[in-house]
Amino acid sequence: MSIVTVQLGQCGNQIGFEVFDALFSDSHCPQKFCSKRENEAYQASCKERFFSEEEDGVPVARAVLVDMEPKVINQTLSRAAHSGRWKYGQHSHLCQKQGSGNNWAYGYSVHGPRHEESIMNLIQKEVEKCDSLSGFFIVMSMAGGTGSGLGAFLTQNLQDQYSNSLKMNQIIWPYGTGEVIVQNYNSILTLSHLYRSSDALLVHENDAVHKICAKLMNIKQISFRDINQVLAHQLGSVFQPTYSGEGSFHYRRNPLDLMEDLVPHPEFKMLGVRNIPQMSENSLAYSTFTWAGLLKHLRQMLISNAKMEEGIDWQVRPPLSGLPTLGKMPLSKELHFNTSIANLVILRGKDVHSADLGAFKDPALYTSWLEPVTAFNVWKTQRAFSKYEKSAALVSNSQSLVKPLDMIVGKAWNMFASKAYLHQYTKFGIEEEDFLDGFALLEQVIASYSNL
């Protein structure tokens, strides 16, 4: 089962490179905790999923790269080629001379239709190289112009042309104090369009990843590359192979299947990722981990809506099962307990079969309309990931994005009410009605998540 990755815009291409590099590095890591035969099966599964074979023996990423300016794509192609370990296909990219100027409407209404045929042809060529296509992984930002506008346009096209294949959009949520004045408009338009055409939105918040770099990785001057490497680590810990089922040692599971477990209803499509442990090489040398300790922290990160293990609020407790909740909290108040629709825990490393996940099966963690047996899943492998002897990733469909989404909708609405910058969108055919449709859809999403 192979996945075709579509890297869009500056952000999507830079992250895409780090993801492929992390996947390749991990699959060629020396292994202490699994047999040579099992390690070879893991490597073969990773390769089939994300790389195709070239005549010269260098694996080629199953990816299509798109940007409306040449600089980043040229850098990305060259970095992969110079690594000497893997590369991008010779004819797998499309770039132009003129960007989208951080204007969603330009990416969606001008670049989209103009380059639709060329990009869809590139994607089709990648699909034809797969023995079996499991779906598409689309990497993009939602604040700029090309990644967001063209990304929304292409996701719609993929939905039309490959309706039976899964589509996951990995979205970079902008800094709260972003540098693009219209980032909230771009975000509203991106999210509302993707909600209609994507199967799941895997969201990473720049602010949260920035904190991980500063507090857990001890990086003093944080660059986009540092942030992208943390993102790539998190994505790799989700996408690398895991056993097909309990008691199985085969690596046939399609990682995009996580959407079928985590998105039980089309109103709830927003997923977040948490990882534990995450630390610098220096700290790792002095650290030991138990599954009980890692999972206790991971569960508290989930219910208190903490994005990393430092600064968790240990006071937050699930409501007692069976007792009526005392009215739903208004959004203005702190949403203390983070209710989940569904969770997937992915465990990798030594003694993985001894890990006890009973605490994640507590009905109090979940909405009343799904039983924990349906709402909770676990994937495992005793093959360690990256440099960690034991590690856990949690992909969660929960209320954790209600607050940031409400803030973006609120800021965009304030600008929209005074008609600020609207002319930049209307001149490319995006009307006030399109904005109002977007606001209405996202207000409904906020209400649905808030009422869990």
BELKAJO-V18345 format. One record per residue. N is the residue number from 0. RES is the residue in three letters. SS is DSSP state (@ for helix, = for strand, . for the rest). PSI is psi in whole degrees, -180 to 180 (NA if undefined). Layout:
# BELKAJO-V18345
[[N,RES,SS,PSI] [N,RES,SS,PSI]]
This chain:
# BELKAJO-V18345
[[0,MET,.,122] [1,SER,=,151] [2,ILE,=,132] [3,VAL,=,124] [4,THR,=,134] [5,VAL,=,115] [6,GLN,=,123] [7,LEU,=,131] [8,GLY,@,178] [9,GLN,@,-50] [10,CYS,@,-49] [11,GLY,@,-38] [12,ASN,@,-38] [13,GLN,@,-41] [14,ILE,@,-43] [15,GLY,@,-45] [16,PHE,@,-48] [17,GLU,@,-35] [18,VAL,@,-51] [19,PHE,@,-39] [20,ASP,@,-41] [21,ALA,@,-42] [22,LEU,@,-45] [23,PHE,@,-47] [24,SER,@,-46] [25,ASP,@,-42] [26,SER,@,-16] [27,HIS,.,16] [28,CYS,.,142] [29,PRO,.,142] [30,GLN,.,134] [31,LYS,.,-18] [32,PHE,.,0] [33,CYS,.,163] [34,SER,.,163] [35,LYS,@,-41] [36,ARG,@,-43] [37,GLU,@,-39] [38,ASN,@,-39] [39,GLU,@,-38] [40,ALA,@,-39] [41,TYR,@,-47] [42,GLN,@,-43] [43,ALA,@,-39] [44,SER,@,-43] [45,CYS,@,-43] [46,LYS,@,-45] [47,GLU,@,-36] [48,ARG,@,-44] [49,PHE,@,-12] [50,PHE,=,150] [51,SER,=,162] [52,GLU,.,136] [53,GLU,.,165] [54,GLU,.,-36] [55,ASP,.,7] [56,GLY,.,-7] [57,VAL,.,124] [58,PRO,=,144] [59,VAL,=,129] [60,ALA,=,137] [61,ARG,.,80] [62,ALA,=,153] [63,VAL,=,130] [64,LEU,=,129] [65,VAL,=,129] [66,ASP,=,155] [67,MET,.,4] [68,GLU,.,145] [69,PRO,@,-22] [70,LYS,@,-53] [71,VAL,@,-40] [72,ILE,@,-43] [73,ASN,@,-43] [74,GLN,@,-42] [75,THR,@,-46] [76,LEU,@,-42] [77,SER,@,-39] [78,ARG,@,-41] [79,ALA,@,-45] [80,ALA,@,-40] [81,HIS,@,-17] [82,SER,@,-27] [83,GLY,.,0] [84,ARG,.,-38] [85,TRP,=,169] [86,LYS,=,172] [87,TYR,=,157] [88,GLY,.,150] [89,GLN,.,-37] [90,HIS,.,40] [91,SER,.,17] [92,HIS,=,158] [93,LEU,=,123] [94,CYS,=,156] [95,GLN,.,-177] [96,LYS,.,-17] [97,GLN,.,123] [98,GLY,.,-168] [99,SER,.,2] [100,GLY,.,38] [101,ASN,.,25] [102,ASN,.,111] [103,TRP,@,-42] [104,ALA,@,-36] [105,TYR,@,-43] [106,GLY,@,-42] [107,TYR,@,-45] [108,SER,@,-24] [109,VAL,@,-63] [110,HIS,@,-39] [111,GLY,@,-65] [112,PRO,@,-36] [113,ARG,@,-38] [114,HIS,@,9] [115,GLU,@,-51] [116,GLU,@,-46] [117,SER,@,-44] [118,ILE,@,-43] [119,MET,@,-31] [120,ASN,@,-42] [121,LEU,@,-42] [122,ILE,@,-42] [123,GLN,@,-40] [124,LYS,@,-39] [125,GLU,@,-41] [126,VAL,@,-40] [127,GLU,@,-22] [128,LYS,.,-12] [129,CYS,.,133] [130,ASP,.,-40] [131,SER,.,119] [132,LEU,=,124] [133,SER,=,-19] [134,GLY,=,-169] [135,PHE,=,142] [136,PHE,=,114] [137,ILE,=,118] [138,VAL,=,125] [139,MET,=,159] [140,SER,=,162] [141,MET,.,4] [142,ALA,.,-24] [143,GLY,.,-145] [144,GLY,.,-51] [145,THR,@,-56] [146,GLY,@,-45] [147,SER,@,-54] [148,GLY,@,-52] [149,LEU,@,-35] [150,GLY,@,-43] [151,ALA,@,-41] [152,PHE,@,-47] [153,LEU,@,-35] [154,THR,@,-39] [155,GLN,@,-43] [156,ASN,@,-42] [157,LEU,@,-37] [158,GLN,@,-39] [159,ASP,@,-44] [160,GLN,@,-26] [161,TYR,.,57] [162,SER,.,-23] [163,ASN,.,-5] [164,SER,.,145] [165,LEU,=,145] [166,LYS,=,119] [167,MET,=,128] [168,ASN,=,123] [169,GLN,=,118] [170,ILE,=,134] [171,ILE,=,117] [172,TRP,=,129] [173,PRO,.,159] [174,TYR,.,144] [175,GLY,.,-36] [176,THR,.,63] [177,GLY,.,166] [178,GLU,.,-7] [179,VAL,.,117] [180,ILE,.,-30] [181,VAL,.,20] [182,GLN,@,-30] [183,ASN,@,-38] [184,TYR,@,-51] [185,ASN,@,-39] [186,SER,@,-43] [187,ILE,@,-47] [188,LEU,@,-41] [189,THR,@,-54] [190,LEU,@,-43] [191,SER,@,-36] [192,HIS,@,-43] [193,LEU,@,-32] [194,TYR,@,-27] [195,ARG,@,-24] [196,SER,@,-14] [197,SER,.,157] [198,ASP,.,-30] [199,ALA,=,147] [200,LEU,=,115] [201,LEU,=,111] [202,VAL,=,133] [203,HIS,=,127] [204,GLU,=,125] [205,ASN,@,-41] [206,ASP,@,-42] [207,ALA,@,-42] [208,VAL,@,-37] [209,HIS,@,-43] [210,LYS,@,-39] [211,ILE,@,-43] [212,CYS,@,-44] [213,ALA,@,-49] [214,LYS,@,-35] [215,LEU,@,-37] [216,MET,.,-7] [217,ASN,.,39] [218,ILE,.,129] [219,LYS,.,-51] [220,GLN,.,104] [221,ILE,.,127] [222,SER,.,168] [223,PHE,@,-31] [224,ARG,@,-39] [225,ASP,@,-46] [226,ILE,@,-44] [227,ASN,@,-31] [228,GLN,@,-35] [229,VAL,@,-44] [230,LEU,@,-45] [231,ALA,@,-38] [232,HIS,@,-45] [233,GLN,@,-44] [234,LEU,@,-41] [235,GLY,@,-39] [236,SER,@,-19] [237,VAL,@,-42] [238,PHE,@,-21] [239,GLN,.,158] [240,PRO,.,146] [241,THR,.,164] [242,TYR,.,148] [243,SER,.,-27] [244,GLY,.,174] [245,GLU,.,130] [246,GLY,.,-4] [247,SER,.,149] [248,PHE,.,22] [249,HIS,.,152] [250,TYR,.,58] [251,ARG,.,0] [252,ARG,.,135] [253,ASN,.,119] [254,PRO,@,-25] [255,LEU,@,-11] [256,ASP,@,-18] [257,LEU,@,-27] [258,MET,@,-33] [259,GLU,@,-32] [260,ASP,@,-35] [261,LEU,@,-16] [262,VAL,.,81] [263,PRO,.,-8] [264,HIS,.,137] [265,PRO,.,-12] [266,GLU,.,-18] [267,PHE,.,95] [268,LYS,.,3] [269,MET,=,118] [270,LEU,=,148] [271,GLY,=,159] [272,VAL,=,137] [273,ARG,=,144] [274,ASN,=,148] [275,ILE,=,136] [276,PRO,.,163] [277,GLN,.,118] [278,MET,.,167] [279,SER,.,160] [280,GLU,@,-41] [281,ASN,@,-46] [282,SER,@,-35] [283,LEU,@,-35] [284,ALA,.,-25] [285,TYR,.,16] [286,SER,.,143] [287,THR,.,151] [288,PHE,.,145] [289,THR,.,154] [290,TRP,@,-39] [291,ALA,@,-43] [292,GLY,@,-45] [293,LEU,@,-44] [294,LEU,@,-31] [295,LYS,@,-45] [296,HIS,@,-42] [297,LEU,@,-40] [298,ARG,@,-40] [299,GLN,@,-34] [300,MET,@,-41] [301,LEU,@,-53] [302,ILE,@,-23] [303,SER,.,4] [304,ASN,.,45] [305,ALA,.,140] [306,LYS,.,-11] [307,MET,.,168] [308,GLU,.,-11] [309,GLU,.,135] [310,GLY,.,25] [311,ILE,.,141] [312,ASP,.,105] [313,TRP,.,-4] [314,GLN,.,-22] [315,VAL,.,130] [316,ARG,.,151] [317,PRO,.,150] [318,PRO,.,148] [319,LEU,.,130] [320,SER,.,139] [321,GLY,.,-17] [322,LEU,.,142] [323,PRO,.,140] [324,THR,.,144] [325,LEU,.,82] [326,GLY,.,150] [327,LYS,.,141] [328,MET,.,138] [329,PRO,.,155] [330,LEU,.,-29] [331,SER,.,-29] [332,LYS,.,160] [333,GLU,.,129] [334,LEU,.,95] [335,HIS,.,-55] [336,PHE,.,128] [337,ASN,.,100] [338,THR,.,140] [339,SER,=,151] [340,ILE,=,-47] [341,ALA,=,150] [342,ASN,=,146] [343,LEU,=,123] [344,VAL,=,133] [345,ILE,=,116] [346,LEU,=,136] [347,ARG,=,129] [348,GLY,=,-166] [349,LYS,.,137] [350,ASP,.,35] [351,VAL,@,-29] [352,HIS,@,-9] [353,SER,@,-6] [354,ALA,.,131] [355,ASP,.,118] [356,LEU,.,16] [357,GLY,@,-35] [358,ALA,@,-22] [359,PHE,@,-6] [360,LYS,@,9] [361,ASP,.,121] [362,PRO,@,-25] [363,ALA,@,-19] [364,LEU,@,-19] [365,TYR,=,164] [366,THR,.,154] [367,SER,.,-19] [368,TRP,.,6] [369,LEU,.,133] [370,GLU,.,145] [371,PRO,@,-31] [372,VAL,@,-29] [373,THR,@,-37] [374,ALA,@,-20] [375,PHE,=,133] [376,ASN,=,156] [377,VAL,=,138] [378,TRP,=,144] [379,LYS,=,157] [380,THR,=,144] [381,GLN,.,2] [382,ARG,.,121] [383,ALA,.,158] [384,PHE,=,130] [385,SER,.,-130] [386,LYS,.,4] [387,TYR,=,130] [388,GLU,.,-40] [389,LYS,=,136] [390,SER,=,153] [391,ALA,=,140] [392,ALA,=,144] [393,LEU,=,118] [394,VAL,=,124] [395,SER,=,138] [396,ASN,=,101] [397,SER,=,-171] [398,GLN,@,5] [399,SER,@,-22] [400,LEU,@,4] [401,VAL,@,-47] [402,LYS,@,-52] [403,PRO,@,-36] [404,LEU,@,-43] [405,ASP,@,-38] [406,MET,@,-43] [407,ILE,@,-43] [408,VAL,@,-42] [409,GLY,@,-46] [410,LYS,@,-41] [411,ALA,@,-39] [412,TRP,@,-39] [413,ASN,@,-40] [414,MET,@,-42] [415,PHE,@,-39] [416,ALA,@,-30] [417,SER,.,9] [418,LYS,.,26] [419,ALA,.,130] [420,TYR,.,7] [421,LEU,.,-32] [422,HIS,@,-28] [423,GLN,@,-22] [424,TYR,@,-42] [425,THR,@,-29] [426,LYS,.,-14] [427,PHE,.,22] [428,GLY,.,5] [429,ILE,.,111] [430,GLU,.,171] [431,GLU,@,-34] [432,GLU,@,-39] [433,ASP,@,-41] [434,PHE,@,-46] [435,LEU,@,-39] [436,ASP,@,-43] [437,GLY,@,-46] [438,PHE,@,-45] [439,ALA,@,-45] [440,LEU,@,-45] [441,LEU,@,-32] [442,GLU,@,-38] [443,GLN,@,-41] [444,VAL,@,-46] [445,ILE,@,-46] [446,ALA,@,-43] [447,SER,@,-46] [448,TYR,@,-40] [449,SER,@,-29] [450,ASN,.,11] [451,LEU,.,NA]]
